[in-house]
Amino acid sequence: MEQIPFVSSAPNTLGIELELQLINPRSFDLAAAADELLVQMANHPIADRVKPEITRSMIELNSSVHEHPMGLLAEMREMRDALCEAADAVGVSVAGGGAHPFMRWQERAISDSPRFQYLAEMYGYLARQFTVFGQHIHLGVPSGDAAVRMVHSLSPYIPHFIALSASSPYYEGVDTLFSCCRLNAVNSFPLAGHLPAEVMDWYQFEAHMAQLRQSGLAESIKDLYWDIRPKPEFGTVEIRVCDTPLTVERACQLAAFAQALAVLVSREPQPASKAWLAYRSNHFQACRFGLQGSYVTPDGQRLRLIDHLRALFQRLMPIADELGTRDMLAMLQEEAVRNGNDARWLRGQFHRVRDLPAVVESMTRVWRGERDAAVVAEATPRRRIRATSEPMHGGVQALATPEAGRTSGWGSDRLH
C-alpha cells in the first residue's frame, strides 16, 4: 500500500481560498475574462496566489498562512483591492456569492488546463454547471492522524458553516428556495460526500485511498469532493462547504469561527458513530432553510440550527478570548442572529427592485467594500430579469422571465 506523506503544520494556523465571479459591468452576466485578468496581474506581487478555476468566468484567491484571522483579513483586503484594480483595467467587475443569480451554464467556457479539460470530458455538462463559487478554509494540524480526528470532530458542525456562509439563493434566474443551492452542483459528482465513518486514523485513510485507486474510482485526493477532507501536502484540514461570502470581512470571520471551533473540538471527546445518522438530513436542512433549518445533534436532540448556533457561540467565546478573536466572532454572531446570512440579504435586495442584474451590481459594490450598496431603482430603462419559482406553460419551470414590455432583443431561447 502506497503511503501518503503528510506535511506537519502548526496547530491553529489557518488560510482560505475564495472562488470569485467575474462580471460584465454592462449586462452583469458572467464574463469569460479569467485569462485576461491573469495576464494583467502577471507582474503583481500576489500573482502566484491568483489562480484560474474550472470555467473562465471564475478566479480564485489563495491566502498565505496565518496565525491570527486579523492578519488574514489585512491580507485579503489588500488582495481584493489589487484584484479589483486589475479587473478595472481589463473591463470587468468582481463579486462574491456562491452562485451567479442568472447565468446559463451552457454559455460557460472551460479553462485551458489539462485537469479542467479532463473534468469537462469526464463529467459533461456537470463541469460547466460547476460554475459555482466557494470558500475553502484550511486549518493547520501536526499529523495525518490529527487530520482524520479533526475531520471527524468538525463533521457535526458542517451545517453551521453552510448556514452561516449561504449566499446562493438564485440560480439561472430562479429563486431556488434554498439558502445555499451551490452544494447541489457539488453533490452531483460521484465522490461527493464525507469521510467514511469507519476511517479513524491516517493508516486507514491511506488504505481507503488505495482501494479507490485499485478500483479505478479516484486517482488522488483531489478527486474527493468531500465536505471536509485532509490536505496532506498543505498539512491542513480543508472545510469545503462554505459559499463564497459577499465580503472578505465575512470570509475572515468564518475562518475565525473555524479556528476557535477546531480548538474546542480538540478538547472534547470524538463524536460517537451515531453522529453520522443525521448527517445528510442536517446538510439538506442547512442548504434549504439556512439558519432556520432543523438540526439533530449527535445525541439525537432536534432543534433549530440558529438555537444550537447561539449555544455554540457561548462555548466558543472563552476560546476566542484565548485566541484574541472575540471581536470577530461577536460580529459574526450578531450578524447571524440579527440579519441572517448573505442569502437573506440578496433576497432583500431583489425584493426592492425585482431586478436580478441590479442585485448583481450590488454584489460587485459590496465586494469592493462599499458600505451602502443597497440596490436602487434606475431612472433609465434596461433589460430586467425577474426571479421566479412558479411553474409556467403547463408546468415548465421559468428560469429567466424578462419583465413584460422589456423583451426587446431577447429571443425565446432565453426562456425555459
For each residue, the residues with C-beta under 8 A, 3 or more apart:
1: 206 207 210
2: 206 210 213
3: 206
4: 144 202 205 206 209 221 232
5: 232
6: 143 144 147 202 230 232 235
7: 232 233 234 235
8: 142 143 235
9: 13 65 140 141 142 234 235 236
10: 13 67 140 142
11: 140 141 142 146 266
12: 67 139 140 259 262 263 323
13: 9 10 65 66 67 139 140
14: 65 66 67 69 72 137 138 139 140 255 258 259
15: 62 63 64 65 66 72 137 138 236
16: 62 63 72 76 135 136 137 138 251 252 255
17: 60 61 62 63 135 136 138
18: 60 61 76 96 133 135 244 248 251
19: 53 58 59 60 132 133 134 135 244
20: 58 59 60 61 83 94 95 96 133 244 367
21: 30 57 58 94 95 96 97 100 133 363
22: 30 31 32 33 34 37 56 57 58 59 87 92 93 94
23: 28 29 30 31 92 93 94 95 360 363 364
24: 27 28 29 30 31 92 93
25: 28 91 92 93 364
26:
27: 24 357 383
28: 23 24 25 356 357 358 360 361 364
29: 23 24 100 102 103 357 360
30: 21 22 23 24 57 100 103 107 108 131
31: 22 23 24 57 92
32: 22 55 56 57 108 109
33: 22 36 37 56 57 87 90 91 92
34: 22 37 38 52 53 56 57 58 59 111
35: 38 39 52 56 112
36: 33 39 40 90 92
37: 22 33 34 40 41 50 59 83 86 87 90 92
38: 34 35 41 42 47 50 52 59
39: 35 36 42
40: 36 37 86 89 90
41: 37 38 44 46 47 50 82 83 86
42: 38 39 47
43: 47
44: 41 47 50 82 86
45:
46: 41 49 50 78 79 82
47: 38 41 42 43 44 50
48:
49: 46 61 62 63 64 79
50: 37 38 41 44 46 47 59 60 61 62 79 83
51: 59 60 61 62
52: 34 35 38 56 58 59 60 111 113 116
53: 19 34 58 59 60 111
54: 58 110 111 116 119 120 127 130 131
55: 32 58 108 109 110 111 127 128 130 131
56: 22 32 33 34 35 52 108 109 110 111
57: 21 22 30 31 32 33 34 100 103 108 109 131
58: 19 20 21 22 34 52 53 54 55 111 131 133
59: 19 20 22 34 37 38 50 51 52 53 83 94
60: 17 18 19 20 50 51 52 53
61: 17 18 20 49 50 51 76 79 80 83
62: 15 16 17 49 50 51
63: 15 16 17 49 66 72 75 76 79
64: 15 49 75
65: 9 13 14 15 140
66: 13 14 15 63 69 71 72 75
67: 10 12 13 14 71
68: 71 72 323 324 325
69: 14 66 72 73 252 253 255 256 259 325 328
70: 73 74 252 324 325 328
71: 66 67 68 74 75
72: 14 15 16 63 66 68 69 75 76 252 255
73: 69 70 76 77 248 249 252
74: 70 71 77 78
75: 63 64 66 71 72 78 79
76: 16 18 61 63 72 73 79 80 248 251 252
77: 73 74 80 81 248 369
78: 46 74 75 81 82
79: 46 49 50 61 63 75 76 82 83
80: 61 76 77 83 84 94 248 367 368 369
81: 77 78 84 85
82: 41 44 46 78 79 85 86
83: 20 37 41 50 59 61 79 80 86 87 94
84: 80 81 87 88 93 94 367 368
85: 81 82 88 89
86: 37 40 41 44 82 83 89 90
87: 22 33 37 83 84 90 92 93 94
88: 84 85 91
89: 40 85 86
90: 33 36 37 40 86 87
91: 25 33 88
92: 22 23 24 25 31 33 36 37 87
93: 22 23 24 25 84 87 364
94: 20 21 22 23 59 80 83 84 87 364 367 368
95: 20 21 23 246 360 363 364 366 367
96: 18 20 21 133 167 244 245 246 247 251 342 363 366 367
97: 21 100 101 133 167 168 243 244 246 342 346 363
98: 132 133 134 165 166 167 168 180 181 182 243 244
99: 132 133 168 170 171 181 182 185 243
100: 21 29 30 57 97 103 131 133 360
101: 97 170 171 173 346 350 356 359 360 385 387
102: 29 170 172 173 356 357 360 385 387 400
103: 29 30 57 100 107 108 131 172
104: 107 108 172 399
105: 108 125 128 129 131 172
106: 125 128
107: 30 103 104
108: 30 32 55 56 57 103 104 105 128 131
109: 32 55 56 57
110: 54 55 56 116 117 119 120 127 128
111: 34 52 53 54 55 56 58 116
112: 35 116 117
113: 52 116 117
114: 117 118
115: 118 119 222
116: 52 54 110 111 112 113 119 120 127
117: 110 112 113 114 120 121
118: 114 115 121 122
119: 54 110 115 116 122 123 127 130
120: 54 110 116 117 123 124 127 128
121: 117 118
122: 118 119 127
123: 119 120 126 127 130 189
124: 120 127
125: 105 106 128 129
126: 123 129 130 185 188 189
127: 54 55 110 116 119 120 122 123 124 130
128: 55 105 106 108 110 120 125 131
129: 105 125 126 132 185 188
130: 54 55 119 123 126 127 185 186
131: 30 54 55 57 58 100 103 105 108 128
132: 19 98 99 129 168 182 185 186
133: 18 19 20 21 58 96 97 98 99 100 168 182 243 244
134: 19 98 182 186 240 241 242 243 244
135: 16 17 18 19 165 242 243 244 245 251 254
136: 16 17 238 239 240 242
137: 14 15 16 161 238 239 242 254 255 258
138: 14 15 16 17 231 234 236 237 238 239
139: 12 13 14 150 236 237 239 258 259 262
140: 9 10 11 12 13 14 65 235 236
141: 9 11 146 147 150 235 236 237
142: 8 9 10 11 146 235
143: 6 8 146 147 202
144: 4 6 147 148 201 202 205 206 230 232
145: 148 149 201 202
146: 11 141 142 143 149 150
147: 6 141 143 144 150 151 202 230 232 236 237
148: 144 145 151 152 195 199 200 201 202 204 205 230
149: 145 146 152 153 201 270
150: 139 141 146 147 153 154 237 262 265 266
151: 147 148 154 155 195 228 229 230 237
152: 148 149 155 195 200 270 271
153: 149 150 156 265 266 268 270 271
154: 150 151 157 158 228 237 239 258 261 262 265
155: 151 152 158 194 195 227 228 271 275 276 279
156: 153 271 275 279 282 297 298
157: 154 160 161 261 265 312
158: 154 155 161 162 194 227 228 239 241 279 282 283 286
159: 162 163 282 283 285 286 293 295 305
160: 157 163 164 286 305 308 309 312
161: 137 157 158 164 165 239 241 242 254 257 258
162: 158 159 165 166 179 180 183 241 242 243 283 286 287
163: 159 160 166 179 180 286 290 291 293 305 306 309 341
164: 160 161 242 254 257 291 309 332 336 341
165: 98 135 161 162 180 241 242 243 244 245 250 254 341 342
166: 98 162 163 169 178 179 180 243 286 287 290 341 342 343
167: 96 97 98 180 243 244 245 246 341 342 343 346
168: 97 98 99 132 133 171 176 178 179 180 181 182 243 343
169: 166 175 176 177 178 179 181 343 346 347
170: 99 101 102 173 174 175 176 181 346 350 356 359 387
171: 99 101 168 174 176 181
172: 102 103 104 105 399 400 416
173: 101 102 170 356 385 386 387 388 398 399 400 401
174: 170 171 387 388 389 397 398 399
175: 169 170 347 350 387 388 389
176: 168 169 170 171 181 389
177: 169 288 389
178: 166 168 169 181 184 287 288 343
179: 162 163 166 168 169 286 287 288 289 290 291 341 343 344
180: 98 162 163 165 166 167 168 183 243 286 287 290 343
181: 98 99 168 169 170 171 176 178 184 185 287
182: 98 99 132 133 134 168 185 186 243
183: 162 180 186 187 241 283 287
184: 178 181 187 188 287
185: 99 126 129 130 132 181 182 188
186: 130 132 134 182 183 189 192 225
187: 183 184 192 193
188: 126 129 184 185 192
189: 123 126 186 192 225
190: 217
191: 212 217 218 223 224 225 226
192: 186 187 188 189 225 226
193: 187 225 226 227
194: 155 158 226 227 228 276 279
195: 148 151 152 155 199 205 226 228 229
196: 199 208
197: 273 276
198: 204
199: 148 195 196 204 205 208
200: 148 152 204
201: 144 145 148 149 204 205
202: 4 6 143 144 145 147 148 205 206
203: 206 207
204: 148 198 199 200 201 207 208
205: 4 144 148 195 199 201 202 208 209 230
206: 1 2 3 4 144 202 203 209 210
207: 1 203 204 210 211
208: 196 199 204 205 211 212
209: 4 205 206 212 213 218 221
210: 1 2 206 207 213 214
211: 207 208 214 215
212: 191 208 209 215 217 218 223
213: 2 209 210 216 217 218 219
214: 210 211
215: 211 212
216: 213
217: 190 191 212 213 223
218: 191 209 212 213 221 223 224
219: 213 222 223
220: 223
221: 4 209 218 224 229 230 231 232
222: 115 219
223: 191 212 217 218 219 220
224: 191 218 221 229
225: 186 189 191 192 193 240
226: 191 192 193 194 195 229 240
227: 155 158 193 194 239 240 241 283
228: 151 154 155 158 194 195 237 238 239 240 241
229: 151 195 221 224 226 237 238 240
230: 6 144 147 148 151 205 221 236 237 238
231: 138 221 234 235 236 237 238
232: 4 5 6 7 144 147 221 235
233: 7
234: 7 9 138 231 238
235: 6 7 8 9 140 141 142 231 232
236: 9 15 138 139 140 141 147 230 231
237: 138 139 141 147 150 151 154 228 229 230 231 262
238: 136 137 138 228 229 230 231 234
239: 136 137 138 139 154 158 161 227 228 242 258
240: 134 136 225 226 227 228 229
241: 134 158 161 162 165 183 227 228
242: 134 135 136 137 161 162 164 165 239 245 254
243: 97 98 99 133 134 135 162 165 166 167 168 180 182 342
244: 18 19 20 96 97 98 133 134 135 165 167 251
245: 96 135 165 167 242 248 250 251 254 342
246: 95 96 97 167 250 342 345 346 363 366 367
247: 96 250 251 366 367 369
248: 18 73 76 77 80 245 251 252 369
249: 73 252 253
250: 165 245 246 247 253 254 332 335 342
251: 16 18 76 96 135 244 245 247 248 254 255
252: 16 69 70 72 73 76 248 249 255 256 328
253: 69 249 250 256 257 328 329 331 332
254: 135 137 161 164 165 242 245 250 251 257 258 332
255: 14 16 69 72 137 251 252 258 259
256: 69 252 253 259 260 320 323 325 328 329 332
257: 161 164 253 254 260 261 316 329 332
258: 14 137 139 154 161 239 254 255 261 262
259: 12 14 69 139 255 256 262 263 323 325
260: 256 257 263 264 316 319 320 323 325 329
261: 154 157 257 258 264 265 312 316
262: 12 139 150 154 237 258 259 265 266
263: 12 259 260 266 267 319 322 323
264: 260 261 267 268 315 316 319
265: 150 153 154 157 261 262 268
266: 11 150 153 262 263
267: 263 264
268: 153 264 265
269:
270: 149 152 153
271: 152 153 155 156 275 298
272: 275 298 299
273: 197 276
274: 277 298 300
275: 155 156 271 272 278 279 298
276: 155 194 197 273 279
277: 274 296 300
278: 275 281 282 296
279: 155 156 158 194 275 276 282 283
280: 283 284
281: 278 284 285 294 296
282: 156 158 159 278 279 285 286 293 294 295 296
283: 158 159 162 183 227 279 280 286 287
284: 280 281 287 288
285: 159 281 282 288 289 293 294 295 305
286: 158 159 160 162 163 166 179 180 282 283 289 290 293 295 305
287: 162 166 178 179 180 181 183 184 283 284
288: 177 178 179 284 285 293
289: 179 285 286 292 293 294 305
290: 163 166 179 180 286 293 305 340 341 343 344
291: 163 164 179 304 305 306 309 336 340 341
292: 289 304 305 306
293: 159 163 282 285 286 288 289 290 304 305
294: 281 282 285 289 302 303 304 305
295: 159 282 285 286 302 303 304 305 308
296: 277 278 281 282 300 301 302
297: 156 300 301 302 303 308
298: 156 271 272 274 275
299: 272
300: 274 277 296 297
301: 296 297
302: 294 295 296 297
303: 294 295 297 307 308
304: 291 292 293 294 295 307 308
305: 159 160 163 285 286 289 290 291 292 293 294 295 308 309
306: 163 291 292 309 310 336 337
307: 303 304 310 311
308: 160 295 297 303 304 305 311 312
309: 160 163 164 291 305 306 312 313 336
310: 306 307 313 314 333 337
311: 307 308 314 315
312: 157 160 261 308 309 315 316
313: 309 310 316 317 329 333
314: 310 311 317
315: 264 311 312 318 319
316: 257 260 261 264 312 313 319 320 329
317: 313 314 320 321 326 329 330
318: 315 321 322
319: 260 263 264 315 316 322 323
320: 256 260 316 317 323 324 325 326 328 329 330
321: 317 318 324 326
322: 263 318 319
323: 12 68 256 259 260 263 319 320
324: 68 70 320 321
325: 68 69 70 256 259 260 320 328 329
326: 317 320 321 329 330
327: 330 331
328: 69 70 252 253 256 320 325 331 332
329: 253 256 257 260 313 316 317 320 325 326 332 333
330: 317 320 326 327 333 334
331: 253 327 328 334 335
332: 164 250 253 254 256 257 328 329 335 336
333: 310 313 329 330 336 337
334: 330 331 337 338
335: 250 331 332 338 339
336: 164 291 306 309 332 333 339 340 341
337: 306 310 333 334
338: 334 335
339: 335 336 344 345
340: 290 291 336 343 344 345
341: 163 164 165 166 167 179 290 291 336 344 345
342: 96 97 165 166 167 243 245 246 250 345 346
343: 166 167 168 169 178 179 180 290 340 346 347
344: 179 290 339 340 341 347 348
345: 246 339 340 341 342 348 349
346: 97 101 167 169 170 246 342 343 349 350 359 363
347: 169 175 343 344 350 351
348: 344 345 351 352
349: 345 346 352 353 358 359 362 374 375
350: 101 170 175 346 347 353 354 355 356 359 387
351: 347 348 354
352: 348 349 374 375 376 377
353: 349 350 358 359 375 376 377 378
354: 350 351 384 386 403
355: 350 358 359 375 378 384 385 386
356: 28 101 102 170 173 350 359 360 384 385 386 387
357: 27 28 29 102 360 361 382 383 384 385
358: 28 349 353 355 361 362 375 378
359: 101 170 346 349 350 353 355 356 362 363 375
360: 23 28 29 95 100 101 102 356 357 363 364
361: 28 357 358 364 365 375
362: 349 358 359 365 366 373 374 375
363: 21 23 95 96 97 246 346 359 360 366 367
364: 23 25 28 93 94 95 360 361 367 368
365: 361 362 368 370 373
366: 95 96 246 247 362 363 369 370 373
367: 20 80 84 94 95 96 246 247 363 364
368: 80 84 94 364 365
369: 77 80 247 248 366
370: 365 366 373
371:
372:
373: 362 365 366 370
374: 349 352 362
375: 349 352 353 355 358 359 361 362
376: 352 353
377: 352 353
378: 353 355 358 381 382
379:
380:
381: 378 406
382: 357 378 406
383: 27 357 402 406 409 410
384: 354 355 356 357 402 403 406
385: 101 102 173 355 356 357 400 401 402
386: 173 354 355 356 401 402 403
387: 101 102 170 173 174 175 350 356
388: 173 174 175 392 398 401
389: 174 175 176 177 397
390: 398
391: 394 395 396 397 398
392: 388 396 397 398 401
393: 396
394: 391
395: 391
396: 391 392 393 416
397: 174 389 391 392 416
398: 173 174 388 390 391 392 401 415 416
399: 104 172 173 174 415 416
400: 102 172 173 385 414 415 416
401: 173 385 386 388 392 398 415
402: 383 384 385 386 406 407 410 414 415
403: 354 384 386 406 407
404: 407
405:
406: 381 382 383 384 402 403
407: 402 403 404 410
408:
409: 383
410: 383 402 407 414
411: 414
412: 415
413:
414: 400 402 410 411
415: 398 399 400 401 402 412
416: 172 396 397 398 399 400
